[in-house]
């Protein structure tokens, strides 16, 4: 269960949130527009970052630049 170690894993890179306009999900509670986040893991479709709650969350790449 590698996802249990993501919070303590070293940061791959940092990304900046460009928007929180989600069609289905409420993203504005855990992401802030313009804020920089630490990337802990990445797939083709998702980026896993340490969000505003202090936990690692998976988000679509379209929210970041």
mmCIF file of the N, C-alpha and C atoms, coordinates in Angstrom:
data_MODEL
# 
_entry.id   MODEL 
# 
loop_
_atom_site.group_PDB 
_atom_site.id 
_atom_site.type_symbol 
_atom_site.label_atom_id 
_atom_site.label_alt_id 
_atom_site.label_comp_id 
_atom_site.label_asym_id 
_atom_site.label_entity_id 
_atom_site.label_seq_id 
_atom_site.pdbx_PDB_ins_code 
_atom_site.Cartn_x 
_atom_site.Cartn_y 
_atom_site.Cartn_z 
_atom_site.occupancy 
_atom_site.B_iso_or_equiv 
_atom_site.pdbx_formal_charge 
_atom_site.auth_seq_id 
_atom_site.auth_comp_id 
_atom_site.auth_asym_id 
_atom_site.auth_atom_id 
_atom_site.pdbx_PDB_model_num 
ATOM 1   N N  . UNK A 1 1  ? 0.834   -1.172 0.000   1.00 0.00 ? 1  UNK A N  1 
ATOM 2   C CA . UNK A 1 1  ? 0.000   0.000  0.000   1.00 0.00 ? 1  UNK A CA 1 
ATOM 3   C C  . UNK A 1 1  ? 0.885   1.245  0.000   1.00 0.00 ? 1  UNK A C  1 
ATOM 4   N N  . UNK A 1 2  ? 1.373   1.563  -1.168  1.00 0.00 ? 2  UNK A N  1 
ATOM 5   C CA . UNK A 1 2  ? 2.309   2.662  -1.332  1.00 0.00 ? 2  UNK A CA 1 
ATOM 6   C C  . UNK A 1 2  ? 1.676   4.018  -1.012  1.00 0.00 ? 2  UNK A C  1 
ATOM 7   N N  . UNK A 1 3  ? 0.362   4.159  -1.183  1.00 0.00 ? 3  UNK A N  1 
ATOM 8   C CA . UNK A 1 3  ? -0.298  5.445  -0.930  1.00 0.00 ? 3  UNK A CA 1 
ATOM 9   C C  . UNK A 1 3  ? -0.230  5.856  0.539   1.00 0.00 ? 3  UNK A C  1 
ATOM 10  N N  . UNK A 1 4  ? 0.030   4.932  1.444   1.00 0.00 ? 4  UNK A N  1 
ATOM 11  C CA . UNK A 1 4  ? 0.154   5.267  2.857   1.00 0.00 ? 4  UNK A CA 1 
ATOM 12  C C  . UNK A 1 4  ? 1.425   6.049  3.159   1.00 0.00 ? 4  UNK A C  1 
ATOM 13  N N  . UNK A 1 5  ? 2.406   5.991  2.277   1.00 0.00 ? 5  UNK A N  1 
ATOM 14  C CA . UNK A 1 5  ? 3.690   6.664  2.482   1.00 0.00 ? 5  UNK A CA 1 
ATOM 15  C C  . UNK A 1 5  ? 3.824   7.955  1.686   1.00 0.00 ? 5  UNK A C  1 
ATOM 16  N N  . UNK A 1 6  ? 2.821   8.353  0.923   1.00 0.00 ? 6  UNK A N  1 
ATOM 17  C CA . UNK A 1 6  ? 2.919   9.531  0.066   1.00 0.00 ? 6  UNK A CA 1 
ATOM 18  C C  . UNK A 1 6  ? 3.132   10.811 0.848   1.00 0.00 ? 6  UNK A C  1 
ATOM 19  N N  . UNK A 1 7  ? 2.533   10.950 2.000   1.00 0.00 ? 7  UNK A N  1 
ATOM 20  C CA . UNK A 1 7  ? 2.647   12.186 2.771   1.00 0.00 ? 7  UNK A CA 1 
ATOM 21  C C  . UNK A 1 7  ? 4.086   12.444 3.223   1.00 0.00 ? 7  UNK A C  1 
ATOM 22  N N  . UNK A 1 8  ? 4.820   11.392 3.544   1.00 0.00 ? 8  UNK A N  1 
ATOM 23  C CA . UNK A 1 8  ? 6.205   11.538 3.985   1.00 0.00 ? 8  UNK A CA 1 
ATOM 24  C C  . UNK A 1 8  ? 7.201   11.397 2.842   1.00 0.00 ? 8  UNK A C  1 
ATOM 25  N N  . UNK A 1 9  ? 6.736   11.038 1.660   1.00 0.00 ? 9  UNK A N  1 
ATOM 26  C CA . UNK A 1 9  ? 7.597   10.875 0.494   1.00 0.00 ? 9  UNK A CA 1 
ATOM 27  C C  . UNK A 1 9  ? 8.126   12.237 0.042   1.00 0.00 ? 9  UNK A C  1 
ATOM 28  N N  . UNK A 1 10 ? 9.299   12.253 -0.571  1.00 0.00 ? 10 UNK A N  1 
ATOM 29  C CA . UNK A 1 10 ? 9.849   13.522 -1.053  1.00 0.00 ? 10 UNK A CA 1 
ATOM 30  C C  . UNK A 1 10 ? 9.006   14.066 -2.199  1.00 0.00 ? 10 UNK A C  1 
ATOM 31  N N  . UNK A 1 11 ? 8.996   15.379 -2.332  1.00 0.00 ? 11 UNK A N  1 
ATOM 32  C CA . UNK A 1 11 ? 8.184   16.055 -3.336  1.00 0.00 ? 11 UNK A CA 1 
ATOM 33  C C  . UNK A 1 11 ? 8.808   15.890 -4.714  1.00 0.00 ? 11 UNK A C  1 
ATOM 34  N N  . UNK A 1 12 ? 7.989   15.521 -5.693  1.00 0.00 ? 12 UNK A N  1 
ATOM 35  C CA . UNK A 1 12 ? 8.458   15.359 -7.075  1.00 0.00 ? 12 UNK A CA 1 
ATOM 36  C C  . UNK A 1 12 ? 8.696   16.721 -7.706  1.00 0.00 ? 12 UNK A C  1 
ATOM 37  N N  . UNK A 1 13 ? 7.708   17.598 -7.579  1.00 0.00 ? 13 UNK A N  1 
ATOM 38  C CA . UNK A 1 13 ? 7.770   18.962 -8.111  1.00 0.00 ? 13 UNK A CA 1 
ATOM 39  C C  . UNK A 1 13 ? 6.641   19.753 -7.481  1.00 0.00 ? 13 UNK A C  1 
ATOM 40  N N  . UNK A 1 14 ? 6.519   21.011 -7.829  1.00 0.00 ? 14 UNK A N  1 
ATOM 41  C CA . UNK A 1 14 ? 5.410   21.820 -7.336  1.00 0.00 ? 14 UNK A CA 1 
ATOM 42  C C  . UNK A 1 14 ? 4.573   22.293 -8.520  1.00 0.00 ? 14 UNK A C  1 
ATOM 43  N N  . UNK A 1 15 ? 3.280   22.456 -8.284  1.00 0.00 ? 15 UNK A N  1 
ATOM 44  C CA . UNK A 1 15 ? 2.358   22.943 -9.304  1.00 0.00 ? 15 UNK A CA 1 
ATOM 45  C C  . UNK A 1 15 ? 1.501   24.046 -8.702  1.00 0.00 ? 15 UNK A C  1 
ATOM 46  N N  . UNK A 1 16 ? 0.961   24.892 -9.569  1.00 0.00 ? 16 UNK A N  1 
ATOM 47  C CA . UNK A 1 16 ? 0.097   25.986 -9.137  1.00 0.00 ? 16 UNK A CA 1 
ATOM 48  C C  . UNK A 1 16 ? -1.324  25.709 -9.594  1.00 0.00 ? 16 UNK A C  1 
ATOM 49  N N  . UNK A 1 17 ? -2.275  25.891 -8.703  1.00 0.00 ? 17 UNK A N  1 
ATOM 50  C CA . UNK A 1 17 ? -3.693  25.698 -9.022  1.00 0.00 ? 17 UNK A CA 1 
ATOM 51  C C  . UNK A 1 17 ? -4.167  26.871 -9.883  1.00 0.00 ? 17 UNK A C  1 
ATOM 52  N N  . UNK A 1 18 ? -4.753  26.574 -11.045 1.00 0.00 ? 18 UNK A N  1 
ATOM 53  C CA . UNK A 1 18 ? -5.197  27.631 -11.948 1.00 0.00 ? 18 UNK A CA 1 
ATOM 54  C C  . UNK A 1 18 ? -6.680  27.956 -11.784 1.00 0.00 ? 18 UNK A C  1 
ATOM 55  N N  . UNK A 1 19 ? -7.491  26.952 -11.420 1.00 0.00 ? 19 UNK A N  1 
ATOM 56  C CA . UNK A 1 19 ? -8.915  27.206 -11.219 1.00 0.00 ? 19 UNK A CA 1 
ATOM 57  C C  . UNK A 1 19 ? -9.520  26.109 -10.344 1.00 0.00 ? 19 UNK A C  1 
ATOM 58  N N  . UNK A 1 20 ? -10.694 26.372 -9.816  1.00 0.00 ? 20 UNK A N  1 
ATOM 59  C CA . UNK A 1 20 ? -11.410 25.381 -9.010  1.00 0.00 ? 20 UNK A CA 1 
ATOM 60  C C  . UNK A 1 20 ? -12.826 25.193 -9.539  1.00 0.00 ? 20 UNK A C  1 
ATOM 61  N N  . UNK A 1 21 ? -13.043 25.477 -10.813 1.00 0.00 ? 21 UNK A N  1 
ATOM 62  C CA . UNK A 1 21 ? -14.359 25.334 -11.435 1.00 0.00 ? 21 UNK A CA 1 
ATOM 63  C C  . UNK A 1 21 ? -14.556 23.889 -11.874 1.00 0.00 ? 21 UNK A C  1 
ATOM 64  N N  . UNK A 1 22 ? -15.197 23.105 -11.047 1.00 0.00 ? 22 UNK A N  1 
ATOM 65  C CA . UNK A 1 22 ? -15.417 21.697 -11.344 1.00 0.00 ? 22 UNK A CA 1 
ATOM 66  C C  . UNK A 1 22 ? -16.881 21.479 -11.726 1.00 0.00 ? 22 UNK A C  1 
ATOM 67  N N  . UNK A 1 23 ? -17.094 20.623 -12.714 1.00 0.00 ? 23 UNK A N  1 
ATOM 68  C CA . UNK A 1 23 ? -18.451 20.335 -13.169 1.00 0.00 ? 23 UNK A CA 1 
ATOM 69  C C  . UNK A 1 23 ? -19.201 19.445 -12.185 1.00 0.00 ? 23 UNK A C  1 
ATOM 70  N N  . UNK A 1 24 ? -18.526 18.432 -11.640 1.00 0.00 ? 24 UNK A N  1 
ATOM 71  C CA . UNK A 1 24 ? -19.194 17.453 -10.784 1.00 0.00 ? 24 UNK A CA 1 
ATOM 72  C C  . UNK A 1 24 ? -18.816 17.564 -9.311  1.00 0.00 ? 24 UNK A C  1 
ATOM 73  N N  . UNK A 1 25 ? -17.596 17.911 -9.027  1.00 0.00 ? 25 UNK A N  1 
ATOM 74  C CA . UNK A 1 25 ? -17.075 17.815 -7.668  1.00 0.00 ? 25 UNK A CA 1 
ATOM 75  C C  . UNK A 1 25 ? -16.866 19.194 -7.047  1.00 0.00 ? 25 UNK A C  1 
ATOM 76  N N  . UNK A 1 26 ? -16.868 19.260 -5.732  1.00 0.00 ? 26 UNK A N  1 
ATOM 77  C CA . UNK A 1 26 ? -16.609 20.504 -5.012  1.00 0.00 ? 26 UNK A CA 1 
ATOM 78  C C  . UNK A 1 26 ? -15.133 20.555 -4.650  1.00 0.00 ? 26 UNK A C  1 
ATOM 79  N N  . UNK A 1 27 ? -14.359 21.256 -5.467  1.00 0.00 ? 27 UNK A N  1 
ATOM 80  C CA . UNK A 1 27 ? -12.912 21.303 -5.320  1.00 0.00 ? 27 UNK A CA 1 
ATOM 81  C C  . UNK A 1 27 ? -12.459 22.529 -4.526  1.00 0.00 ? 27 UNK A C  1 
ATOM 82  N N  . UNK A 1 28 ? -13.276 23.553 -4.487  1.00 0.00 ? 28 UNK A N  1 
ATOM 83  C CA . UNK A 1 28 ? -12.878 24.810 -3.848  1.00 0.00 ? 28 UNK A CA 1 
ATOM 84  C C  . UNK A 1 28 ? -12.686 24.681 -2.337  1.00 0.00 ? 28 UNK A C  1 
ATOM 85  N N  . UNK A 1 29 ? -13.170 23.612 -1.728  1.00 0.00 ? 29 UNK A N  1 
ATOM 86  C CA . UNK A 1 29 ? -12.970 23.399 -0.290  1.00 0.00 ? 29 UNK A CA 1 
ATOM 87  C C  . UNK A 1 29 ? -11.548 22.965 0.047   1.00 0.00 ? 29 UNK A C  1 
ATOM 88  N N  . UNK A 1 30 ? -10.867 22.324 -0.900  1.00 0.00 ? 30 UNK A N  1 
ATOM 89  C CA . UNK A 1 30 ? -9.539  21.775 -0.612  1.00 0.00 ? 30 UNK A CA 1 
ATOM 90  C C  . UNK A 1 30 ? -8.425  22.365 -1.461  1.00 0.00 ? 30 UNK A C  1 
ATOM 91  N N  . UNK A 1 31 ? -8.757  23.137 -2.489  1.00 0.00 ? 31 UNK A N  1 
ATOM 92  C CA . UNK A 1 31 ? -7.753  23.807 -3.318  1.00 0.00 ? 31 UNK A CA 1 
ATOM 93  C C  . UNK A 1 31 ? -8.032  25.293 -3.353  1.00 0.00 ? 31 UNK A C  1 
ATOM 94  N N  . UNK A 1 32 ? -6.978  26.082 -3.452  1.00 0.00 ? 32 UNK A N  1 
ATOM 95  C CA . UNK A 1 32 ? -7.094  27.539 -3.543  1.00 0.00 ? 32 UNK A CA 1 
ATOM 96  C C  . UNK A 1 32 ? -6.452  27.987 -4.838  1.00 0.00 ? 32 UNK A C  1 
ATOM 97  N N  . UNK A 1 33 ? -7.193  28.778 -5.597  1.00 0.00 ? 33 UNK A N  1 
ATOM 98  C CA . UNK A 1 33 ? -6.682  29.294 -6.856  1.00 0.00 ? 33 UNK A CA 1 
ATOM 99  C C  . UNK A 1 33 ? -5.441  30.142 -6.632  1.00 0.00 ? 33 UNK A C  1 
ATOM 100 N N  . UNK A 1 34 ? -4.371  29.878 -7.393  1.00 0.00 ? 34 UNK A N  1 
ATOM 101 C CA . UNK A 1 34 ? -3.143  30.645 -7.289  1.00 0.00 ? 34 UNK A CA 1 
ATOM 102 C C  . UNK A 1 34 ? -2.141  30.096 -6.283  1.00 0.00 ? 34 UNK A C  1 
ATOM 103 N N  . UNK A 1 35 ? -2.537  29.137 -5.473  1.00 0.00 ? 35 UNK A N  1 
ATOM 104 C CA . UNK A 1 35 ? -1.635  28.568 -4.464  1.00 0.00 ? 35 UNK A CA 1 
ATOM 105 C C  . UNK A 1 35 ? -0.785  27.464 -5.081  1.00 0.00 ? 35 UNK A C  1 
ATOM 106 N N  . UNK A 1 36 ? 0.429   27.309 -4.585  1.00 0.00 ? 36 UNK A N  1 
ATOM 107 C CA . UNK A 1 36 ? 1.350   26.279 -5.054  1.00 0.00 ? 36 UNK A CA 1 
ATOM 108 C C  . UNK A 1 36 ? 1.255   25.056 -4.150  1.00 0.00 ? 36 UNK A C  1 
ATOM 109 N N  . UNK A 1 37 ? 1.222   23.874 -4.771  1.00 0.00 ? 37 UNK A N  1 
ATOM 110 C CA . UNK A 1 37 ? 1.082   22.616 -4.045  1.00 0.00 ? 37 UNK A CA 1 
ATOM 111 C C  . UNK A 1 37 ? 2.229   21.667 -4.378  1.00 0.00 ? 37 UNK A C  1 
ATOM 112 N N  . UNK A 1 38 ? 2.581   20.809 -3.421  1.00 0.00 ? 38 UNK A N  1 
ATOM 113 C CA . UNK A 1 38 ? 3.631   19.815 -3.593  1.00 0.00 ? 38 UNK A CA 1 
ATOM 114 C C  . UNK A 1 38 ? 3.052   18.558 -4.230  1.00 0.00 ? 38 UNK A C  1 
ATOM 115 N N  . UNK A 1 39 ? 3.663   18.086 -5.326  1.00 0.00 ? 39 UNK A N  1 
ATOM 116 C CA . UNK A 1 39 ? 3.222   16.869 -6.001  1.00 0.00 ? 39 UNK A CA 1 
ATOM 117 C C  . UNK A 1 39 ? 3.928   15.680 -5.375  1.00 0.00 ? 39 UNK A C  1 
ATOM 118 N N  . UNK A 1 40 ? 3.140   14.712 -4.915  1.00 0.00 ? 40 UNK A N  1 
ATOM 119 C CA . UNK A 1 40 ? 3.685   13.508 -4.293  1.00 0.00 ? 40 UNK A CA 1 
ATOM 120 C C  . UNK A 1 40 ? 3.671   12.318 -5.236  1.00 0.00 ? 40 UNK A C  1 
ATOM 121 N N  . UNK A 1 41 ? 2.717   12.287 -6.180  1.00 0.00 ? 41 UNK A N  1 
ATOM 122 C CA . UNK A 1 41 ? 2.640   11.219 -7.168  1.00 0.00 ? 41 UNK A CA 1 
ATOM 123 C C  . UNK A 1 41 ? 1.854   11.747 -8.362  1.00 0.00 ? 41 UNK A C  1 
ATOM 124 N N  . UNK A 1 42 ? 2.037   11.100 -9.510  1.00 0.00 ? 42 UNK A N  1 
ATOM 125 C CA . UNK A 1 42 ? 1.384   11.566 -10.721 1.00 0.00 ? 42 UNK A CA 1 
ATOM 126 C C  . UNK A 1 42 ? 1.077   10.382 -11.626 1.00 0.00 ? 42 UNK A C  1 
ATOM 127 N N  . UNK A 1 43 ? -0.100  10.405 -12.261 1.00 0.00 ? 43 UNK A N  1 
ATOM 128 C CA . UNK A 1 43 ? -0.468  9.419  -13.269 1.00 0.00 ? 43 UNK A CA 1 
ATOM 129 C C  . UNK A 1 43 ? -0.796  10.174 -14.547 1.00 0.00 ? 43 UNK A C  1 
ATOM 130 N N  . UNK A 1 44 ? -1.294  9.466  -15.558 1.00 0.00 ? 44 UNK A N  1 
ATOM 131 C CA . UNK A 1 44 ? -1.632  10.133 -16.813 1.00 0.00 ? 44 UNK A CA 1 
ATOM 132 C C  . UNK A 1 44 ? -2.759  11.138 -16.643 1.00 0.00 ? 44 UNK A C  1 
ATOM 133 N N  . UNK A 1 45 ? -3.720  10.840 -15.761 1.00 0.00 ? 45 UNK A N  1 
ATOM 134 C CA . UNK A 1 45 ? -4.904  11.671 -15.624 1.00 0.00 ? 45 UNK A CA 1 
ATOM 135 C C  . UNK A 1 45 ? -4.943  12.503 -14.335 1.00 0.00 ? 45 UNK A C  1 
ATOM 136 N N  . UNK A 1 46 ? -4.276  12.031 -13.295 1.00 0.00 ? 46 UNK A N  1 
ATOM 137 C CA . UNK A 1 46 ? -4.372  12.664 -11.983 1.00 0.00 ? 46 UNK A CA 1 
ATOM 138 C C  . UNK A 1 46 ? -3.022  13.130 -11.442 1.00 0.00 ? 46 UNK A C  1 
ATOM 139 N N  . UNK A 1 47 ? -3.080  14.142 -10.576 1.00 0.00 ? 47 UNK A N  1 
ATOM 140 C CA . UNK A 1 47 ? -1.932  14.589 -9.796  1.00 0.00 ? 47 UNK A CA 1 
ATOM 141 C C  . UNK A 1 47 ? -2.319  14.451 -8.332  1.00 0.00 ? 47 UNK A C  1 
ATOM 142 N N  . UNK A 1 48 ? -1.455  13.860 -7.541  1.00 0.00 ? 48 UNK A N  1 
ATOM 143 C CA . UNK A 1 48 ? -1.697  13.686 -6.119  1.00 0.00 ? 48 UNK A CA 1 
ATOM 144 C C  . UNK A 1 48 ? -0.862  14.721 -5.372  1.00 0.00 ? 48 UNK A C  1 
ATOM 145 N N  . UNK A 1 49 ? -1.538  15.656 -4.712  1.00 0.00 ? 49 UNK A N  1 
ATOM 146 C CA . UNK A 1 49 ? -0.881  16.768 -4.023  1.00 0.00 ? 49 UNK A CA 1 
ATOM 147 C C  . UNK A 1 49 ? -1.313  16.817 -2.565  1.00 0.00 ? 49 UNK A C  1 
ATOM 148 N N  . UNK A 1 50 ? -0.513  17.518 -1.758  1.00 0.00 ? 50 UNK A N  1 
ATOM 149 C CA . UNK A 1 50 ? -0.904  17.796 -0.381  1.00 0.00 ? 50 UNK A CA 1 
ATOM 150 C C  . UNK A 1 50 ? -1.818  19.025 -0.445  1.00 0.00 ? 50 UNK A C  1 
ATOM 151 N N  . UNK A 1 51 ? -3.119  18.820 -0.188  1.00 0.00 ? 51 UNK A N  1 
ATOM 152 C CA . UNK A 1 51 ? -4.092  19.895 -0.343  1.00 0.00 ? 51 UNK A CA 1 
ATOM 153 C C  . UNK A 1 51 ? -4.221  20.743 0.924   1.00 0.00 ? 51 UNK A C  1 
ATOM 154 N N  . UNK A 1 52 ? -5.217  21.613 0.968   1.00 0.00 ? 52 UNK A N  1 
ATOM 155 C CA . UNK A 1 52 ? -5.389  22.537 2.091   1.00 0.00 ? 52 UNK A CA 1 
ATOM 156 C C  . UNK A 1 52 ? -5.710  21.840 3.405   1.00 0.00 ? 52 UNK A C  1 
ATOM 157 N N  . UNK A 1 53 ? -6.172  20.595 3.361   1.00 0.00 ? 53 UNK A N  1 
ATOM 158 C CA . UNK A 1 53 ? -6.476  19.860 4.589   1.00 0.00 ? 53 UNK A CA 1 
ATOM 159 C C  . UNK A 1 53 ? -5.234  19.241 5.205   1.00 0.00 ? 53 UNK A C  1 
ATOM 160 N N  . UNK A 1 54 ? -4.118  19.259 4.474   1.00 0.00 ? 54 UNK A N  1 
ATOM 161 C CA . UNK A 1 54 ? -2.879  18.665 4.962   1.00 0.00 ? 54 UNK A CA 1 
ATOM 162 C C  . UNK A 1 54 ? -2.736  17.204 4.601   1.00 0.00 ? 54 UNK A C  1 
ATOM 163 N N  . UNK A 1 55 ? -3.684  16.675 3.834   1.00 0.00 ? 55 UNK A N  1 
ATOM 164 C CA . UNK A 1 55 ? -3.639  15.276 3.401   1.00 0.00 ? 55 UNK A CA 1 
ATOM 165 C C  . UNK A 1 55 ? -3.379  15.221 1.907   1.00 0.00 ? 55 UNK A C  1 
ATOM 166 N N  . UNK A 1 56 ? -2.979  14.044 1.421   1.00 0.00 ? 56 UNK A N  1 
ATOM 167 C CA . UNK A 1 56 ? -2.734  13.862 -0.002  1.00 0.00 ? 56 UNK A CA 1 
ATOM 168 C C  . UNK A 1 56 ? -4.061  13.561 -0.687  1.00 0.00 ? 56 UNK A C  1 
ATOM 169 N N  . UNK A 1 57 ? -4.368  14.335 -1.724  1.00 0.00 ? 57 UNK A N  1 
ATOM 170 C CA . UNK A 1 57 ? -5.594  14.145 -2.493  1.00 0.00 ? 57 UNK A CA 1 
ATOM 171 C C  . UNK A 1 57 ? -5.282  14.059 -3.965  1.00 0.00 ? 57 UNK A C  1 
ATOM 172 N N  . UNK A 1 58 ? -6.082  13.311 -4.703  1.00 0.00 ? 58 UNK A N  1 
ATOM 173 C CA . UNK A 1 58 ? -5.907  13.161 -6.148  1.00 0.00 ? 58 UNK A CA 1 
ATOM 174 C C  . UNK A 1 58 ? -6.858  14.072 -6.898  1.00 0.00 ? 58 UNK A C  1 
ATOM 175 N N  . UNK A 1 59 ? -6.323  14.834 -7.837  1.00 0.00 ? 59 UNK A N  1 
ATOM 176 C CA . UNK A 1 59 ? -7.113  15.786 -8.608  1.00 0.00 ? 59 UNK A CA 1 
ATOM 177 C C  . UNK A 1 59 ? -6.768  15.663 -10.082 1.00 0.00 ? 59 UNK A C  1 
ATOM 178 N N  . UNK A 1 60 ? -7.733  16.022 -10.954 1.00 0.00 ? 60 UNK A N  1 
ATOM 179 C CA . UNK A 1 60 ? -7.454  16.054 -12.379 1.00 0.00 ? 60 UNK A CA 1 
ATOM 180 C C  . UNK A 1 60 ? -6.343  17.059 -12.668 1.00 0.00 ? 60 UNK A C  1 
ATOM 181 N N  . UNK A 1 61 ? -5.552  16.781 -13.689 1.00 0.00 ? 61 UNK A N  1 
ATOM 182 C CA . UNK A 1 61 ? -4.442  17.662 -14.045 1.00 0.00 ? 61 UNK A CA 1 
ATOM 183 C C  . UNK A 1 61 ? -4.923  19.015 -14.567 1.00 0.00 ? 61 UNK A C  1 
ATOM 184 N N  . UNK A 1 62 ? -6.184  19.096 -14.972 1.00 0.00 ? 62 UNK A N  1 
ATOM 185 C CA . UNK A 1 62 ? -6.699  20.344 -15.553 1.00 0.00 ? 62 UNK A CA 1 
ATOM 186 C C  . UNK A 1 62 ? -6.766  21.478 -14.536 1.00 0.00 ? 62 UNK A C  1 
ATOM 187 N N  . UNK A 1 63 ? -6.702  21.170 -13.240 1.00 0.00 ? 63 UNK A N  1 
ATOM 188 C CA . UNK A 1 63 ? -6.750  22.210 -12.215 1.00 0.00 ? 63 UNK A CA 1 
ATOM 189 C C  . UNK A 1 63 ? -5.400  22.885 -12.000 1.00 0.00 ? 63 UNK A C  1 
ATOM 190 N N  . UNK A 1 64 ? -4.341  22.336 -12.585 1.00 0.00 ? 64 UNK A N  1 
ATOM 191 C CA . UNK A 1 64 ? -2.979  22.813 -12.289 1.00 0.00 ? 64 UNK A CA 1 
ATOM 192 C C  . UNK A 1 64 ? -2.238  23.211 -13.551 1.00 0.00 ? 64 UNK A C  1 
ATOM 193 N N  . UNK A 1 65 ? -1.178  23.987 -13.344 1.00 0.00 ? 65 UNK A N  1 
ATOM 194 C CA . UNK A 1 65 ? -0.275  24.345 -14.445 1.00 0.00 ? 65 UNK A CA 1 
ATOM 195 C C  . UNK A 1 65 ? 1.143   24.070 -14.048 1.00 0.00 ? 65 UNK A C  1 
# 
